[in-house]
């Protein structure tokens, strides 16, 4: 449930900012656990700060944008766990 809420918030924020140029994060190159800094500071060659590659640069690189992804404890917004790719379909 928390993963679903977190992903919903990310999708909503992405929709609201859709007029801006940004790297597209599809999570295709991050099976399983999604790293905390996944998609952070993606440069013009499609590599993020963690050395991960194959990001969609159709809408431009984001070398000055730092990303942090995690499931939050909604009472105080502290980090609970890492996000899991495809977890929304399996967790209840």
C-alpha positions in Angstrom: 0.0 0.0 0.0 2.8 2.4 0.9 4.6 1.6 -2.4 1.4 2.3 -4.3 1.0 5.7 -2.6 4.6 6.7 -3.1 4.5 5.7 -6.8 1.2 7.6 -7.2 2.7 10.7 -5.7 5.7 10.4 -8.1 3.4 10.0 -11.1 1.3 12.9 -10.0 4.3 15.1 -9.6 5.6 14.0 -13.0 2.2 14.9 -14.6 2.2 18.4 -13.0 5.8 19.0 -14.3 5.2 17.5 -17.7 5.8 20.8 -19.5 9.5 20.8 -18.3 12.3 19.0 -20.0 13.3 16.0 -17.9 14.9 12.6 -18.1 12.3 9.8 -18.3 12.5 7.3 -15.5 10.9 4.0 -16.7 12.7 1.7 -14.2 13.4 -0.8 -17.0 17.1 -0.9 -16.0 16.4 -1.4 -12.3 14.8 -4.7 -11.6 14.1 -5.6 -8.0 15.1 -3.0 -5.4 15.2 0.6 -6.7 18.4 2.4 -5.5 17.9 5.4 -3.3 19.6 7.7 -5.9 18.1 6.0 -9.1 18.0 8.6 -11.9 19.8 11.2 -10.0 21.9 13.7 -12.0 21.5 11.9 -15.4 24.1 13.4 -17.8 23.9 13.9 -21.6 25.3 10.4 -22.2 22.5 8.8 -20.2 24.4 7.8 -17.1 23.2 8.7 -13.5 25.3 9.5 -10.4 25.3 5.8 -9.5 26.8 4.7 -12.9 23.5 3.2 -14.1 22.8 3.6 -17.9 20.1 3.5 -20.5 17.9 6.4 -19.3 15.5 7.8 -21.8 16.8 11.3 -22.8 14.0 12.1 -25.2 13.1 15.2 -23.1 16.7 16.1 -22.1 19.3 15.3 -19.5 19.0 16.4 -15.9 22.6 16.7 -14.6 21.6 19.2 -11.9 18.6 17.3 -10.5 19.2 15.1 -7.5 16.7 12.3 -6.9 15.9 10.4 -3.7 13.4 7.5 -3.8 12.2 5.5 -0.8 9.1 4.4 1.0 8.3 6.9 3.7 6.8 6.5 7.2 3.8 8.9 6.7 3.7 10.0 10.4 7.1 11.8 10.2 8.2 11.3 6.5 11.3 9.4 7.5 12.7 6.7 5.2 11.2 3.3 5.8 12.5 1.0 3.0 13.7 1.0 -0.5 11.1 1.0 -3.4 10.7 -2.3 -5.2 10.2 -2.6 -8.9 6.8 -4.2 -9.6 5.9 -4.4 -5.9 2.6 -2.6 -6.3 1.1 -5.7 -8.0 2.3 -8.1 -5.3 2.0 -6.3 -2.0 -1.3 -5.9 -0.3 
